[in-house]
Amino acid sequence: MGTTAYKGPLWVYGAMQYITAALGGATGVLPEYDPDEGPSAFVNGVGEPDVRFILQSAKLQGYGGVQPAFLHSQGIEVVDAVPSAYGTAKIAALAHVTNGTKMTLVTAAAAGISVNVPIAPFSGAINGAAITVAPIVLDFGFAFGTAVSGSKTLTVADSTQFTIGMPLVIASGASATSALLTWVTSLGNGATTITVNDALGVNGTVAIGTGDIWPGAPLSTAAQQYPLGHLPYIAGGPGAFLDPQQALARGVSITCSSASGVGGTVRVQGWDTYWQPMHENIVIAPGTALTAYGKKAFKAIQYVQPAFTDATYNYSVGTSDVFGFNLRARNWERSSGAWAAGFLTGSAGFTPFAPAATGDVRGTLQVSAIGGGAGYGATASNGAITSLVMTGNRLALFQSLSTADSLAATPLAPQTMFGATQT
């Protein structure tokens, strides 16, 4: 299909016409569900014509670069979450290490740690890759709930975060070490309960994320398919939009119990926010430092494997206050955000995108000294679950792409938007 040019204006009103008489609308006009309603999407952004130039209407099809315009470069919200408190042993507890032997990862869920979560690895197509299980996911989900074994009702902090038919992956919801794949059937009788299609298998607090298969008609759950794994997206009509609440990825730390440790290289294998496989080799130098920090932002961990043996001192694996951008960050001036109730006012702690071999392919922000450098400030992550909400210092990040990077991004060359391919 070629270019379509309108004199305008174009007004997309969605469901606004379906207003009852009580709200000032026509009598008998009832709300109608339209599965195609949702935000419009425009590849390579939205342009603003330069009105000083004569309209080349005959050349809007089949020609290139004939009508001057400006590209809107609005900020895209890429992160909006309270990171759980950092910890030096949240991923693997202190233990002796052996060359080539994978370290024992934690197996119990905790604040900021979810275990054995089925994920849908990135493939360029929704449901295009086989589901795998991530042993550890960091800062998983968008909400928490109180589960009662055998019940289909979850107590949540705010039921308005959910919609009928929403596919859910409830970490440690089927058992302490397995997720429950289900969907929302009812928003309950109040603002703090939801009902899901399948009974929970545990008692206690569980982390809740979105699944990968959304219904064609949320008001008819009979047509709902079970999600296969987690994807950090929310449906809006035909669009699946990245949920900033679920898009927090962070750095990994390696700690030795003594500065006299043997030290060496530790390979961390895992996935990023989009469930693209990635790894990083973190070097903890012998006899110089107790903790070494990685430069890349991980969303999940598959394994941690040292390339050295130390039978005298112990090593643990934890998290840091290095957080990832979800679009390629070329420079700080195109980024904005807030941390710990204050706007980010400088570039301290910012690292731009780098090749996969040397750093994070999209760039990172270190918000405190917990990350290997001075960081943005002294306030560290301290998130803890309180009344089914992760409370503490919140991170919000916004990004805008340069005109050249936006226009150059294509399915065959996405690196100007998302950075180099993860390795």
C-alpha positions as CSV (number, residue, x, y, z in Angstrom):
1,M,0.0,0.0,0.0
2,G,1.3,3.4,-0.9
3,T,1.3,6.7,0.9
4,T,-2.2,8.1,1.8
5,A,-2.4,11.9,2.2
6,Y,-5.3,13.6,3.9
7,K,-6.2,17.3,4.0
8,G,-7.2,16.6,7.6
9,P,-7.9,16.8,10.4
10,L,-8.0,13.1,11.4
11,W,-9.9,12.5,14.7
12,V,-9.8,9.0,16.2
13,Y,-12.6,8.9,18.8
14,G,-12.6,5.3,19.8
15,A,-15.4,4.4,22.2
16,M,-16.3,8.0,23.0
17,Q,-19.6,7.8,21.0
18,Y,-20.9,5.0,23.2
19,I,-22.1,7.2,26.1
20,T,-25.3,6.5,28.0
21,A,-28.0,9.1,28.4
22,A,-27.1,9.5,32.1
23,L,-23.8,10.9,31.0
24,G,-25.3,13.2,28.4
25,G,-25.3,10.9,25.4
26,A,-28.1,9.6,23.2
27,T,-30.7,7.4,24.8
28,G,-30.2,3.7,24.3
29,V,-26.6,4.0,23.0
30,L,-24.6,1.5,25.1
31,P,-20.9,1.0,25.5
32,E,-19.6,-1.5,22.9
33,Y,-16.4,-3.4,23.2
34,D,-14.1,-3.0,20.2
35,P,-11.1,-5.4,20.3
36,D,-9.3,-3.2,17.7
37,E,-9.5,0.0,19.7
38,G,-6.2,1.2,21.1
39,P,-3.4,3.6,20.6
40,S,-2.4,4.2,17.0
41,A,1.2,3.2,16.0
42,F,3.3,4.9,13.4
43,V,6.6,3.3,12.3
44,N,9.6,5.7,12.5
45,G,7.5,8.2,14.5
46,V,5.2,11.1,13.6
47,G,6.3,14.0,11.4
48,E,5.3,17.6,11.4
49,P,5.3,19.2,7.9
50,D,7.3,22.3,7.3
51,V,4.5,24.7,6.2
52,R,7.0,27.0,4.4
53,F,7.3,24.5,1.5
54,I,4.8,24.0,-1.3
55,L,3.0,20.7,-0.9
56,Q,4.3,18.2,-3.4
57,S,1.1,16.2,-3.5
58,A,2.0,14.5,-6.8
59,K,5.2,13.2,-5.3
60,L,3.9,11.8,-2.0
61,Q,4.0,8.3,-3.6
62,G,7.1,6.8,-5.2
63,Y,9.5,9.6,-4.3
64,G,11.9,10.1,-1.5
65,G,12.8,13.2,0.5
66,V,10.6,15.7,-1.4
67,Q,8.5,17.2,1.4
68,P,10.4,18.8,4.3
69,A,9.1,18.0,7.8
70,F,10.2,17.7,11.4
71,L,10.1,14.5,13.4
72,H,8.4,14.7,16.8
73,S,10.9,13.4,19.4
74,Q,8.7,12.9,22.4
75,G,10.0,11.0,25.5
76,I,9.1,7.3,25.7
77,E,8.6,6.0,29.3
78,V,10.8,3.0,29.5
79,V,11.1,2.4,33.3
80,D,8.7,3.1,36.1
81,A,9.4,0.9,39.1
82,V,10.7,0.7,42.7
83,P,13.8,-1.5,42.6
84,S,14.1,-3.9,45.4
85,A,16.9,-3.3,47.8
86,Y,20.3,-4.3,46.4
87,G,22.0,-7.2,48.1
88,T,25.4,-8.9,47.7
89,A,24.0,-12.4,47.9
90,K,20.5,-12.2,46.5
91,I,21.3,-14.4,43.5
92,A,23.7,-16.9,45.0
93,A,24.9,-17.3,48.6
94,L,28.5,-17.3,49.8
95,A,30.3,-20.5,48.8
96,H,33.6,-21.9,47.6
97,V,33.9,-21.9,43.8
98,T,35.3,-24.4,41.4
99,N,36.5,-23.7,37.9
100,G,33.8,-24.5,35.3
101,T,31.2,-25.5,38.0
102,K,28.1,-23.4,38.1
103,M,27.3,-21.7,41.4
104,T,24.2,-22.7,43.3
105,L,21.5,-20.1,42.7
106,V,18.9,-19.2,45.4
107,T,15.7,-21.3,45.1
108,A,13.4,-19.3,47.4
109,A,11.4,-16.3,46.3
110,A,12.1,-13.0,48.1
111,A,11.5,-9.3,47.5
112,G,12.9,-8.6,44.0
113,I,13.7,-12.3,43.4
114,S,11.3,-14.6,41.6
115,V,12.2,-18.2,40.8
116,N,11.5,-20.6,37.9
117,V,9.4,-18.2,35.8
118,P,8.4,-19.3,32.3
119,I,9.5,-16.7,29.8
120,A,8.9,-16.2,26.0
121,P,12.4,-15.5,24.6
122,F,12.6,-12.8,22.0
123,S,12.3,-14.0,18.4
124,G,10.9,-11.0,16.5
125,A,7.4,-12.5,16.6
126,I,4.9,-12.9,19.5
127,N,4.9,-16.6,20.5
128,G,7.6,-17.2,17.9
129,A,10.1,-19.0,20.2
130,A,9.8,-22.0,22.5
131,I,9.1,-21.2,26.1
132,T,12.0,-21.6,28.6
133,V,12.2,-21.3,32.4
134,A,14.3,-18.6,33.9
135,P,15.7,-19.8,37.3
136,I,15.8,-16.3,38.7
137,V,14.0,-13.1,37.5
138,L,14.9,-9.8,39.1
139,D,12.2,-7.3,40.1
140,F,9.5,-9.4,38.4
141,G,6.0,-8.2,37.6
142,F,3.8,-5.1,38.1
143,A,1.9,-6.1,41.3
144,F,1.8,-8.3,44.3
145,G,-1.1,-10.4,45.7
146,T,-1.9,-12.5,48.7
147,A,-2.6,-16.0,47.7
148,V,-4.7,-18.6,49.6
149,S,-4.0,-22.2,48.5
150,G,-7.0,-23.7,46.8
151,S,-8.7,-20.3,46.2
152,K,-9.1,-18.4,42.9
153,T,-9.2,-15.1,44.7
154,L,-6.2,-12.8,45.1
155,T,-6.0,-9.9,47.4
156,V,-4.2,-7.0,45.7
157,A,-3.4,-3.4,46.5
158,D,-5.3,-2.0,43.5
159,S,-7.6,-4.0,41.3
160,T,-7.7,-1.2,38.7
161,Q,-4.3,-2.4,37.5
162,F,-6.1,-5.5,36.1
163,T,-8.6,-6.0,33.3
164,I,-11.0,-8.9,32.6
165,G,-9.2,-11.5,30.5
166,M,-5.7,-10.2,31.3
167,P,-3.2,-13.1,31.0
168,L,-1.2,-13.5,34.2
169,V,2.0,-15.2,35.2
170,I,2.0,-15.5,38.9
171,A,5.5,-16.3,40.2
172,S,5.5,-19.1,42.8
173,G,1.7,-19.2,42.4
174,A,1.3,-22.9,41.6
175,S,3.9,-24.0,44.2
176,A,6.9,-22.5,46.0
177,T,9.0,-23.2,42.9
178,S,6.6,-23.0,40.0
179,A,4.5,-20.3,38.4
180,L,0.7,-20.3,37.9
181,L,-0.4,-19.4,34.3
182,T,-3.9,-18.1,34.3
183,W,-6.1,-15.0,33.5
184,V,-8.4,-12.6,35.2
185,T,-12.0,-13.6,35.3
186,S,-13.4,-11.0,37.7
187,L,-12.3,-7.8,39.4
188,G,-14.1,-8.9,42.6
189,N,-16.5,-7.0,44.8
190,G,-14.1,-4.3,45.8
191,A,-11.0,-2.4,44.9
192,T,-8.6,-5.0,46.4
193,T,-9.5,-8.4,45.0
194,I,-9.4,-10.1,41.7
195,T,-10.5,-13.6,40.6
196,V,-8.4,-15.7,38.3
197,N,-9.4,-18.8,36.3
198,D,-7.3,-21.3,38.2
199,A,-6.8,-22.0,41.9
200,L,-3.6,-20.9,43.6
201,G,-1.4,-23.6,45.1
202,V,0.3,-21.6,47.9
203,N,-0.3,-19.3,50.8
204,G,1.4,-15.9,51.1
205,T,2.6,-13.0,48.9
206,V,3.2,-13.7,45.2
207,A,4.6,-11.5,42.4
208,I,2.3,-11.0,39.4
209,G,3.3,-10.3,35.8
210,T,1.6,-10.3,32.4
211,G,1.4,-13.3,30.1
212,D,2.2,-13.5,26.4
213,I,-1.3,-14.4,24.9
214,W,-4.0,-11.8,25.2
215,P,-7.7,-12.6,24.4
216,G,-9.4,-11.5,21.3
217,A,-12.4,-10.5,23.3
218,P,-11.7,-10.0,27.0
219,L,-15.4,-10.0,28.0
220,S,-15.7,-13.6,26.7
221,T,-13.3,-15.6,28.7
222,A,-14.4,-18.8,27.0
223,A,-12.2,-17.8,24.1
224,Q,-9.2,-17.0,26.3
225,Q,-6.1,-19.1,25.8
226,Y,-3.7,-19.8,28.6
227,P,-0.5,-17.7,28.5
228,L,2.6,-19.7,27.8
229,G,5.1,-17.5,29.4
230,H,5.8,-14.0,30.6
231,L,6.2,-10.9,28.4
232,P,6.4,-7.4,29.9
233,Y,3.7,-5.9,27.7
234,I,0.1,-4.7,28.0
235,A,-2.4,-5.0,25.2
236,G,-4.1,-1.9,23.7
237,G,-6.2,-2.9,20.8
238,P,-3.9,-4.8,18.4
239,G,-0.9,-3.2,20.0
240,A,1.3,-4.8,22.7
241,F,2.9,-1.9,24.6
242,L,6.0,-2.3,26.8
243,D,5.0,-1.9,30.5
244,P,7.5,0.3,32.2
245,Q,6.4,-1.2,35.6
246,Q,7.9,-4.6,34.4
247,A,10.9,-3.3,32.4
248,L,13.4,-2.8,35.2
249,A,16.7,-4.5,34.6
250,R,19.8,-4.2,36.7
251,G,23.5,-5.0,37.2
252,V,25.0,-8.0,38.9
253,S,27.7,-8.0,41.5
254,I,30.3,-10.6,42.6
255,T,31.5,-10.5,46.2
256,C,34.4,-12.4,47.9
257,S,34.5,-12.9,51.6
258,S,38.1,-11.7,51.7
259,A,40.3,-9.3,49.7
260,S,42.8,-12.2,49.8
261,G,40.6,-14.3,47.5
262,V,42.0,-16.0,44.4
263,G,39.7,-14.0,42.2
264,G,39.2,-14.3,38.4
265,T,36.5,-14.2,35.8
266,V,32.9,-15.1,36.5
267,R,30.5,-15.6,33.6
268,V,26.9,-14.5,34.2
269,Q,24.4,-15.9,31.7
270,G,20.8,-14.6,31.5
271,W,18.3,-12.5,29.6
272,D,17.5,-8.8,29.2
273,T,14.1,-7.0,29.6
274,Y,13.0,-8.3,26.1
275,W,14.0,-11.8,27.0
276,Q,17.0,-11.7,24.7
277,P,19.8,-14.0,25.8
278,M,22.9,-12.2,27.1
279,H,26.0,-12.8,29.1
280,E,28.7,-10.8,30.9
281,N,32.2,-11.8,32.1
282,I,32.8,-10.0,35.4
283,V,36.3,-10.0,36.8
284,I,36.9,-9.9,40.5
285,A,40.5,-9.0,40.9
286,P,42.6,-11.0,43.3
287,G,43.7,-9.3,46.5
288,T,42.3,-5.9,45.7
289,A,38.5,-5.7,46.2
290,L,35.7,-7.5,48.0
291,T,33.1,-6.7,45.3
292,A,33.2,-6.4,41.5
293,Y,30.3,-4.9,39.6
294,G,29.1,-5.8,36.1
295,K,28.3,-3.2,33.4
296,K,25.3,-4.8,31.9
297,A,21.6,-4.8,33.0
298,F,20.0,-8.2,33.5
299,K,16.4,-9.0,33.9
300,A,16.9,-12.7,34.6
301,I,19.7,-15.1,35.5
302,Q,20.2,-18.5,33.9
303,Y,23.5,-19.5,35.6
304,V,26.7,-18.1,37.1
305,Q,30.0,-19.9,36.4
306,P,33.5,-19.0,37.7
307,A,36.6,-19.7,35.6
308,F,38.8,-20.2,38.7
309,T,38.9,-22.3,41.9
310,D,39.0,-20.9,45.4
311,A,38.7,-23.5,48.2
312,T,39.6,-21.0,50.9
313,Y,37.3,-18.0,50.5
314,N,33.7,-17.8,49.6
315,Y,32.0,-15.9,46.8
316,S,28.4,-14.7,46.4
317,V,26.3,-13.1,43.6
318,G,24.1,-10.2,44.1
319,T,22.5,-7.1,42.5
320,S,23.7,-3.5,42.2
321,D,22.2,-0.1,41.6
322,V,23.1,-0.1,37.9
323,F,19.9,0.1,35.9
324,G,19.3,-0.4,32.1
325,F,17.7,1.8,29.5
326,N,15.3,0.0,27.2
327,L,16.1,2.0,24.1
328,R,19.6,2.8,22.8
329,A,20.9,5.7,24.8
330,R,23.3,7.7,22.7
331,N,23.8,10.6,25.2
332,W,22.3,11.8,28.5
333,E,20.8,14.9,27.0
334,R,18.1,12.8,25.3
335,S,17.2,11.1,28.6
336,S,15.3,12.3,31.6
337,G,13.8,10.8,34.7
338,A,13.5,10.8,38.5
339,W,15.1,8.9,41.3
340,A,14.1,8.8,45.0
341,A,11.5,11.6,44.7
342,G,13.8,13.9,42.8
343,F,14.3,14.8,39.2
344,L,17.6,13.7,37.6
345,T,19.5,16.9,37.1
346,G,22.9,15.7,35.6
347,S,24.7,13.0,33.8
348,A,26.5,11.5,36.8
349,G,26.2,7.7,36.7
350,F,25.1,7.7,33.0
351,T,26.9,5.3,30.6
352,P,25.9,5.3,26.9
353,F,25.3,2.3,24.8
354,A,28.4,0.1,24.1
355,P,29.2,-3.0,22.0
356,A,28.0,-6.2,23.6
357,A,31.6,-7.3,24.3
358,T,32.4,-4.3,26.5
359,G,29.2,-3.0,28.1
360,D,25.4,-2.7,27.9
361,V,24.1,-2.4,24.4
362,R,21.5,0.2,25.4
363,G,23.3,2.1,28.2
364,T,22.8,2.3,31.9
365,L,22.3,4.6,34.8
366,Q,24.0,4.0,38.1
367,V,21.9,5.8,40.8
368,S,24.2,5.2,43.8
369,A,27.7,4.2,44.8
370,I,26.5,0.5,44.6
371,G,27.8,-0.2,41.1
372,G,31.5,0.4,40.8
373,G,31.6,4.2,40.3
374,A,30.4,7.3,42.1
375,G,27.0,7.0,40.6
376,Y,24.3,9.6,40.5
377,G,24.1,10.2,44.3
378,A,24.2,8.6,47.7
379,T,20.7,7.2,47.8
380,A,20.7,3.5,47.2
381,S,17.8,1.1,46.3
382,N,15.8,0.1,49.3
383,G,12.6,-1.3,47.9
384,A,10.6,-3.6,50.2
385,I,7.1,-5.1,50.0
386,T,4.7,-3.2,52.2
387,S,0.9,-3.8,52.1
388,L,1.3,-5.6,48.7
389,V,3.2,-2.6,47.2
390,M,6.9,-2.3,46.6
391,T,7.7,0.8,48.6
392,G,11.0,2.8,48.6
393,N,13.0,4.8,46.1
394,R,11.3,4.9,42.7
395,L,13.1,5.1,39.3
396,A,11.4,6.6,36.3
397,L,13.3,6.8,33.0
398,F,12.2,8.5,29.7
399,Q,14.1,8.4,26.4
400,S,13.9,10.1,23.1
401,L,15.7,9.0,19.9
402,S,17.5,11.3,17.6
403,T,15.9,12.0,14.2
404,A,18.5,10.0,12.4
405,D,18.2,7.0,14.8
406,S,14.4,7.0,14.5
407,L,14.4,7.1,10.7
408,A,17.1,4.5,10.3
409,A,15.4,1.8,12.4
410,T,13.9,-1.1,10.4
411,P,13.2,-4.7,11.2
412,L,16.4,-5.6,9.4
413,A,18.4,-2.9,11.2
414,P,16.9,-2.3,14.6
415,Q,20.2,-1.4,16.2
416,T,19.7,2.3,16.0
417,M,16.7,1.9,18.3
418,F,17.7,-1.1,20.5
419,G,21.5,-1.3,20.3
420,A,23.6,-4.1,19.0
421,T,22.5,-7.7,19.2
422,Q,23.0,-9.1,22.7
423,T,25.7,-11.8,23.2
